[in-house]
Amino acid sequence: MFDLDADGTLDLGEVKKAAAGVFARLDHDHDGTLDKHELAGRLSARELAAADPDHDGTLTLDEYLAVVEKRFNAANRDGDGTLDAKELRTSAGRALLRLLR
């Protein structure tokens, strides 16, 4: 679904594009940020606090994409810049996918 070039893997660009769409869909109040309620089930309170450099209790799109990139890199165990189905089935891959649903 996120594999825009149909090569059987996800690269960071494809993942960030999908994440930006999810961000827009989750931003129910259209204020350009996601709060803990809008992020429910995607980030724990601790993860939100760690991803929130300005400590305002919300994530901007850039902050959200930084979390996505961090999780992408954690799932990319072979370091090839793409995620295959095996990498997406790992705990790091599943954590990334939670941000994309």
DASUL-V580148 format. One record per pair of residues at least 6 apart in sequence whose C-alpha atoms are under 6 Angstrom apart, sorted by sequence separation. I is the first residue (numbers start at 0). GAP is how many residues later the second one is. If there is no record, write none. Layout:
<<I:GAP> <I:GAP>>
This chain:
<<86:6> <87:6> <2:7> <26:7> <75:7> <25:12> <74:12> <74:17> <73:18> <74:18> <34:23> <33:24> <32:25> <33:25> <70:25> <32:26> <32:27> <41:56> <41:57> <10:71> <9:72> <8:73> <9:73> <8:74> <8:75> <18:81>>
